[in-house]
């Protein structure tokens, strides 16, 4: 990864440096930056691990850097991971594989790269889908000139980026049709523009419905333990001008019981053939609450998220993450010294590069230079040292609790085995996952 980063937006969501073409304005969504794009032979992406108080663009000039960003959740969200996987392969093609002249070496290297990308995170099928779609393109052209194969791979990666926004806007259109006027919606985690190349899935539905005058209010679950709702979804909604309020995850039942929720809309990381849905931890609880209160529970996701190769949710591998996400809180900020004494102190701390400050009880702080200011990244513990931790990143919601699954091809309803299969027909890449 390049050492260079660029500040993109402040906490108020002012316009950011972005790549790609301008999007059609919808509910102020044009004020949001692109999430991930290709520019000048590099992959650029918003560093979501530091939003909303710090906005940086990461520049990746090799596929390993993209893998690092995926593991660290600098880029996250199922559709965005599919795009990241394709662009990671494109980086390998553009830089590492440019001078490979032996076909066996090229295809062997591609297999290794695809395997490494797929191993970064196990639950989101779009990550596998993006990498496998690229691999299938290369394998389908085996025997052709390597220059032609490289060109086809680059073209495919760019098409995946462009297709993502188009899919999301169709998801928004189909989903908005399900909502009544003056709807009060609850959402969980972040399935917005930041979770895609641009526009969003669950938030894409909300953005479109708001543009049509159907959204009165959005309740945003904070989404423990990484707080994607608190950090990312609220930032997107406020930037787009959609009325919202942040709530803790445990408040959902209270809100539903008091009549403050008309619909729940979430995204998905993998959908089994029978309609079972893997999504951010806490989704299962919301689905049961919505069912108990007679509230529709909608899942918004592209057909690339549907995995017809697994029969039900029991076959979905659940990612378990670092206990530090549960036992403490990570925060980021930029400090601008107000006087020469403070400047001298921070200059001394960072003279040799990033300075790591170890504090009592396991608290940590990193200080590094950022132009004329200083980047501060901290982790503060609030749980006892040594406490055992269970940290599954996802759970599986049984299909019986899902009212409908909104895709770019239309809305699937029970019987999901039939409706999902029909919607998936012809979806580019969905039947290619096991092809070689």
C-alpha positions as CSV (number, residue, x, y, z in Angstrom):
1,X,0.0,0.0,0.0
2,X,1.2,3.5,-0.7
3,X,2.3,5.6,2.2
4,X,0.2,8.5,0.8
5,X,-3.2,9.2,2.2
6,X,-5.5,12.1,1.5
7,X,-8.1,13.7,3.8
8,X,-11.5,13.4,2.2
9,X,-14.1,14.7,4.6
10,X,-14.7,16.1,8.0
11,X,-17.2,15.0,10.7
12,X,-19.9,17.0,9.0
13,X,-19.7,15.1,5.8
14,X,-18.5,17.8,3.5
15,X,-17.8,16.7,-0.1
16,X,-14.9,14.4,-0.6
17,X,-12.3,13.6,-3.2
18,X,-13.9,10.8,-5.2
19,X,-13.3,8.7,-8.3
20,X,-15.5,7.7,-11.2
21,X,-18.3,9.6,-12.8
22,X,-20.9,11.8,-11.1
23,X,-24.0,9.9,-10.0
24,X,-27.6,11.0,-10.4
25,X,-28.5,13.0,-7.3
26,X,-30.9,11.1,-5.0
27,X,-31.8,12.4,-1.5
28,X,-28.4,14.2,-1.3
29,X,-26.6,10.9,-2.0
30,X,-24.4,12.8,-4.4
31,X,-22.8,14.4,-1.3
32,X,-21.4,11.0,-0.4
33,X,-17.9,10.0,-1.7
34,X,-17.4,6.9,-3.8
35,X,-16.3,4.0,-1.6
36,X,-13.8,2.2,-3.8
37,X,-12.5,2.9,-7.3
38,X,-9.6,2.6,-9.8
39,X,-7.5,5.6,-10.6
40,X,-4.0,6.0,-12.1
41,X,-3.3,2.3,-11.9
42,X,-4.2,2.1,-8.2
43,X,-7.2,1.1,-6.2
44,X,-8.4,3.9,-4.0
45,X,-10.9,3.4,-1.1
46,X,-12.3,5.3,1.8
47,X,-10.8,4.1,5.0
48,X,-13.9,3.2,6.9
49,X,-12.1,2.1,10.0
50,X,-11.6,5.8,10.9
51,X,-14.9,7.3,9.8
52,X,-16.7,9.6,10.6
53,X,-14.3,11.8,12.5
54,X,-11.4,11.1,10.2
55,X,-11.7,10.6,6.4
56,X,-8.7,9.2,4.5
57,X,-8.4,7.6,1.1
58,X,-6.1,4.6,1.1
59,X,-4.1,4.0,-2.1
60,X,-3.3,0.4,-2.9
61,X,-0.8,-0.4,-5.6
62,X,-0.8,-4.2,-5.2
63,X,-3.4,-6.9,-4.4
64,X,-1.8,-7.7,-1.0
65,X,-2.6,-4.2,0.2
66,X,-6.3,-4.7,-0.8
67,X,-6.3,-7.9,1.2
68,X,-4.9,-6.0,4.2
69,X,-7.6,-3.4,3.9
70,X,-10.3,-6.1,3.7
71,X,-9.0,-7.9,6.8
72,X,-8.8,-4.6,8.8
73,X,-12.3,-3.5,7.6
74,X,-11.0,-0.4,5.9
75,X,-13.3,-1.7,3.2
76,X,-16.4,-3.7,4.2
77,X,-19.9,-4.5,3.2
78,X,-20.8,-7.5,1.0
79,X,-21.1,-5.7,-2.4
80,X,-18.0,-3.5,-1.7
81,X,-16.0,-6.7,-0.9
82,X,-17.0,-8.2,-4.3
83,X,-15.7,-5.0,-6.0
84,X,-12.6,-5.0,-3.9
85,X,-11.9,-8.7,-4.8
86,X,-12.2,-7.9,-8.6
87,X,-10.0,-4.8,-8.3
88,X,-7.4,-6.7,-6.3
89,X,-7.0,-9.2,-9.1
90,X,-6.8,-6.2,-11.5
91,X,-3.9,-4.8,-9.5
92,X,-2.1,-8.1,-9.8
93,X,-2.7,-8.1,-13.6
94,X,-1.6,-4.5,-14.0
95,X,1.5,-4.7,-11.8
96,X,2.7,-8.1,-10.8
97,X,1.6,-10.1,-13.9
98,X,2.5,-7.6,-16.6
99,X,5.8,-9.3,-17.4
100,X,4.7,-12.9,-17.1
101,X,5.1,-14.5,-20.5
102,X,4.6,-18.2,-19.5
103,X,0.9,-19.2,-19.5
104,X,1.3,-21.8,-16.8
105,X,3.1,-19.3,-14.6
106,X,0.3,-16.7,-15.2
107,X,-2.5,-19.1,-14.4
108,X,-0.7,-20.5,-11.4
109,X,-0.2,-17.0,-10.1
110,X,-3.8,-16.1,-10.6
111,X,-4.9,-19.2,-8.7
112,X,-2.8,-18.2,-5.7
113,X,-4.0,-14.6,-5.8
114,X,-7.7,-15.6,-6.0
115,X,-7.2,-18.1,-3.1
116,X,-5.5,-15.4,-1.0
117,X,-8.3,-12.9,-1.6
118,X,-11.0,-15.4,-0.7
119,X,-9.2,-16.3,2.5
120,X,-9.4,-12.7,3.9
121,X,-12.9,-13.0,5.3
122,X,-15.1,-16.2,5.2
123,X,-18.7,-15.2,5.5
124,X,-19.5,-12.7,2.7
125,X,-20.1,-14.6,-0.5
126,X,-19.6,-11.5,-2.6
127,X,-15.9,-11.6,-1.8
128,X,-15.7,-15.1,-3.3
129,X,-18.0,-14.2,-6.1
130,X,-15.8,-11.2,-7.2
131,X,-12.6,-13.2,-7.2
132,X,-14.2,-16.3,-8.8
133,X,-15.8,-14.2,-11.6
134,X,-12.4,-12.8,-12.5
135,X,-10.8,-16.3,-12.4
136,X,-13.6,-17.7,-14.6
137,X,-13.0,-15.0,-17.2
138,X,-9.3,-15.9,-17.4
139,X,-10.0,-19.7,-17.5
140,X,-12.6,-19.2,-20.3
141,X,-9.9,-17.6,-22.4
142,X,-7.1,-20.1,-21.7
143,X,-5.2,-20.7,-25.0
144,X,-5.4,-17.1,-26.1
145,X,-2.6,-14.6,-26.0
146,X,-1.8,-13.5,-22.4
147,X,-2.1,-9.8,-23.5
148,X,-5.7,-10.5,-24.5
149,X,-6.4,-12.3,-21.2
150,X,-5.0,-9.5,-19.2
151,X,-7.1,-6.9,-21.1
152,X,-10.2,-9.0,-20.6
153,X,-9.6,-9.2,-16.9
154,X,-9.1,-5.4,-16.6
155,X,-12.3,-4.9,-18.5
156,X,-14.2,-7.3,-16.3
157,X,-13.0,-5.6,-13.1
158,X,-14.2,-2.2,-14.3
159,X,-17.5,-3.7,-15.4
160,X,-18.0,-5.1,-11.9
161,X,-17.5,-1.6,-10.4
162,X,-20.0,-0.1,-12.8
163,X,-22.6,-2.8,-12.4
164,X,-22.6,-2.5,-8.7
165,X,-24.1,1.0,-8.6
166,X,-26.7,0.1,-11.2
167,X,-27.7,-3.0,-9.2
168,X,-28.0,-0.9,-6.0
169,X,-30.2,1.7,-7.7
170,X,-32.6,-1.1,-8.9
171,X,-32.7,-2.5,-5.4
172,X,-33.6,0.9,-4.1
173,X,-36.4,1.2,-6.7
174,X,-37.9,-2.3,-5.9
175,X,-37.6,-1.8,-2.2
176,X,-39.2,1.7,-2.1
177,X,-42.3,0.2,-3.7
178,X,-42.8,-1.9,-0.5
179,X,-42.9,1.1,1.9
180,X,-45.9,3.2,2.7
181,X,-45.9,7.0,3.0
182,X,-44.5,8.4,6.2
183,X,-42.7,5.2,7.1
184,X,-40.5,4.9,10.2
185,X,-37.8,2.4,9.4
186,X,-35.2,0.7,11.6
187,X,-31.9,-0.5,10.1
188,X,-28.9,-2.4,11.5
189,X,-25.2,-2.2,10.8
190,X,-24.3,-0.3,7.5
191,X,-25.7,-1.4,4.2
192,X,-25.3,2.0,2.7
193,X,-23.2,3.5,0.0
194,X,-20.1,2.7,2.1
195,X,-20.9,-1.0,1.9
196,X,-21.0,-0.9,-1.9
197,X,-19.1,0.9,-4.7
198,X,-21.8,3.5,-4.5
199,X,-25.5,4.1,-3.3
200,X,-26.2,1.1,-1.0
201,X,-28.6,-1.8,-0.6
202,X,-30.7,-1.3,2.5
203,X,-29.9,2.4,2.6
204,X,-30.4,2.5,-1.1
205,X,-34.0,1.5,-0.5
206,X,-34.2,4.3,2.2
207,X,-32.6,6.9,0.0
208,X,-35.0,6.1,-2.9
209,X,-38.0,6.0,-0.7
210,X,-37.0,9.3,0.9
211,X,-36.7,10.8,-2.5
212,X,-40.3,9.7,-3.1
213,X,-41.5,11.3,0.1
214,X,-42.1,8.0,1.9
215,X,-39.6,8.2,4.8
216,X,-40.5,10.0,7.9
217,X,-37.7,8.8,10.1
218,X,-34.9,6.2,10.3
219,X,-33.8,4.5,13.6
220,X,-30.1,3.5,13.4
221,X,-28.9,0.6,15.6
222,X,-25.4,1.4,16.9
223,X,-24.4,-2.2,16.0
224,X,-22.0,-3.4,18.6
225,X,-19.2,-4.2,18.7
226,X,-17.6,-2.2,15.8
227,X,-20.4,0.4,15.7
228,X,-20.9,0.5,12.0
229,X,-24.4,1.9,12.5
230,X,-23.2,4.7,14.9
231,X,-20.2,5.6,12.9
232,X,-21.2,5.0,9.3
233,X,-24.9,4.7,8.8
234,X,-25.7,7.9,10.7
235,X,-23.0,9.7,8.8
236,X,-24.5,8.6,5.5
237,X,-28.0,9.5,6.4
238,X,-27.1,12.9,7.8
239,X,-25.0,13.7,4.7
240,X,-27.9,12.7,2.5
241,X,-30.3,14.8,4.5
242,X,-32.5,11.9,5.7
243,X,-34.0,12.4,9.3
244,X,-32.5,9.8,11.7
245,X,-31.7,9.0,15.3
246,X,-29.1,6.7,16.8
247,X,-30.2,4.1,19.2
248,X,-28.5,1.2,21.1
249,X,-29.1,-2.3,19.8
250,X,-31.1,-3.2,22.9
251,X,-33.7,-0.4,22.3
252,X,-35.2,-2.1,19.2
253,X,-37.9,-4.0,21.2
254,X,-38.9,-0.8,23.0
255,X,-39.3,1.1,19.7
256,X,-41.3,-1.7,18.1
257,X,-43.5,-2.1,21.1
258,X,-44.3,1.6,21.2
259,X,-45.3,1.7,17.5
260,X,-42.3,3.7,16.4
261,X,-41.2,1.2,13.7
262,X,-43.1,0.4,10.5
263,X,-40.5,-1.7,8.8
264,X,-37.0,-3.2,9.4
265,X,-34.6,-3.1,6.4
266,X,-31.2,-4.8,6.6
267,X,-28.5,-5.9,4.2
268,X,-27.0,-9.4,3.9
269,X,-23.6,-11.0,3.5
270,X,-24.8,-14.4,2.3
271,X,-28.2,-15.8,1.5
272,X,-28.7,-19.6,1.4
273,X,-30.9,-21.3,-1.2
274,X,-33.8,-21.6,1.3
275,X,-33.7,-17.9,2.2
276,X,-31.7,-18.1,5.5
277,X,-29.8,-14.9,5.8
278,X,-26.3,-14.2,7.2
279,X,-25.9,-10.6,8.3
280,X,-24.2,-8.6,11.0
281,X,-24.5,-10.0,14.5
282,X,-27.8,-8.8,16.0
283,X,-29.9,-9.2,12.9
284,X,-31.4,-12.5,14.1
285,X,-32.7,-10.8,17.2
286,X,-34.2,-8.0,15.2
287,X,-36.0,-10.4,13.0
288,X,-37.6,-12.2,15.9
289,X,-38.7,-8.9,17.5
290,X,-40.2,-7.8,14.2
291,X,-42.1,-11.1,13.8
292,X,-43.5,-10.8,17.3
293,X,-44.7,-7.3,16.7
294,X,-46.1,-8.0,13.2
295,X,-43.6,-5.6,11.5
296,X,-42.2,-6.5,8.0
297,X,-38.6,-7.6,8.0
298,X,-36.9,-6.9,4.6
299,X,-33.5,-7.9,3.4
300,X,-31.9,-5.9,0.6
301,X,-29.1,-7.5,-1.3
302,X,-27.9,-8.1,-4.9
303,X,-28.4,-11.5,-6.4
304,X,-24.6,-12.0,-6.2
305,X,-25.2,-12.4,-2.4
306,X,-27.4,-15.5,-3.0
307,X,-25.5,-18.7,-2.7
308,X,-27.5,-21.5,-4.3
309,X,-24.7,-23.9,-3.5
310,X,-25.6,-24.1,0.1
311,X,-29.1,-25.4,1.1
312,X,-29.5,-23.5,4.4
313,X,-27.8,-21.2,6.9
314,X,-26.2,-24.0,8.9
315,X,-23.6,-24.3,6.0
316,X,-22.5,-20.7,6.3
317,X,-19.2,-20.2,8.0
318,X,-19.3,-17.5,10.7
319,X,-16.3,-15.2,11.1
320,X,-15.1,-14.7,14.6
321,X,-13.1,-11.5,15.2
322,X,-10.6,-10.0,17.6
323,X,-11.7,-9.9,21.3
324,X,-10.4,-6.4,21.5
325,X,-13.5,-5.3,19.6
326,X,-15.7,-6.4,22.5
327,X,-13.5,-5.5,25.5
328,X,-12.7,-2.0,24.4
329,X,-13.4,0.8,21.9
330,X,-11.3,2.1,19.1
331,X,-11.3,5.8,18.2
332,X,-9.5,8.1,15.8
333,X,-9.0,11.9,15.6
334,X,-6.9,14.6,14.2
335,X,-5.1,17.0,16.6
336,X,-4.0,20.5,15.5
337,X,-1.7,22.1,18.1
338,X,-2.9,25.4,19.4
339,X,0.5,26.7,20.4
340,X,4.2,26.2,19.7
341,X,4.9,24.2,22.9
342,X,2.3,21.6,21.9
343,X,3.7,21.5,18.3
344,X,7.2,20.9,19.7
345,X,6.0,18.1,21.9
346,X,4.2,16.3,19.1
347,X,7.1,16.9,16.7
348,X,9.4,15.2,19.2
349,X,7.1,12.3,19.7
350,X,6.8,11.6,16.0
351,X,10.4,12.5,14.9
352,X,11.1,8.8,14.2
353,X,7.7,8.0,12.7
354,X,4.6,6.7,14.4
355,X,4.8,6.8,18.1
356,X,3.1,4.1,20.2
357,X,2.1,5.1,23.7
358,X,1.4,2.1,26.0
359,X,-0.8,3.1,29.0
360,X,-2.0,1.4,32.1
361,X,-4.7,-1.3,32.0
362,X,-3.9,-2.1,28.4
363,X,-5.0,1.2,26.8
364,X,-3.1,2.2,23.7
365,X,-2.6,5.3,21.6
366,X,-0.7,5.8,18.3
367,X,0.4,9.3,17.2
368,X,1.6,10.0,13.7
369,X,2.1,13.1,11.5
370,X,-0.7,14.2,9.2
371,X,0.3,17.3,7.2
372,X,0.4,20.2,9.6
373,X,-1.6,18.2,12.2
374,X,-1.3,14.8,14.0
375,X,-3.3,11.6,13.6
376,X,-4.3,10.0,16.9
377,X,-5.6,6.4,17.0
378,X,-6.6,5.0,20.3
379,X,-8.0,1.9,22.0
380,X,-9.5,2.2,25.4
381,X,-10.4,-0.9,27.5
382,X,-13.7,-1.0,29.5
383,X,-13.8,-4.7,30.4
384,X,-11.7,-6.5,33.0
385,X,-8.3,-7.7,31.7
386,X,-8.4,-11.4,30.9
387,X,-12.1,-11.8,30.6
388,X,-13.1,-14.5,28.1
389,X,-14.7,-13.2,25.0
390,X,-17.0,-14.6,22.2
391,X,-17.1,-12.4,19.2
392,X,-19.0,-13.8,16.2
393,X,-19.3,-11.1,13.5
394,X,-22.4,-12.5,11.9
395,X,-25.5,-14.5,12.8
396,X,-28.0,-16.4,10.6
397,X,-31.7,-15.4,10.4
398,X,-34.0,-18.3,9.5
399,X,-36.0,-17.6,6.3
400,X,-39.3,-17.9,8.3
401,X,-38.6,-14.5,9.8
402,X,-37.9,-12.8,6.5
403,X,-40.9,-11.0,4.9
404,X,-39.1,-10.5,1.6
405,X,-35.7,-10.3,0.0
406,X,-35.2,-7.3,-2.3
407,X,-32.8,-7.7,-5.2
408,X,-32.0,-5.8,-8.4
409,X,-34.0,-8.3,-10.3
410,X,-37.1,-8.0,-8.2
411,X,-38.5,-9.0,-4.8
412,X,-38.4,-12.6,-3.6
413,X,-41.0,-14.0,-1.2
414,X,-41.6,-17.4,0.2
415,X,-41.2,-20.1,-1.1
416,X,-37.6,-18.8,-1.2
417,X,-36.2,-21.9,-2.8
418,X,-38.3,-21.2,-5.8
419,X,-38.2,-17.4,-5.9
420,X,-34.5,-17.0,-5.2
421,X,-33.6,-19.6,-7.9
422,X,-35.7,-17.8,-10.4
423,X,-34.2,-14.4,-9.6
424,X,-30.7,-15.8,-9.7
425,X,-31.1,-17.2,-13.2
426,X,-28.9,-15.3,-15.6
427,X,-27.2,-13.3,-12.8
428,X,-23.7,-13.0,-14.2
429,X,-21.3,-15.0,-12.1
430,X,-23.7,-16.6,-9.6
431,X,-23.6,-20.0,-11.4
432,X,-19.9,-19.7,-12.0
433,X,-18.7,-20.1,-8.4
434,X,-17.5,-23.6,-8.9
435,X,-16.5,-23.4,-12.5
436,X,-12.8,-23.8,-13.4
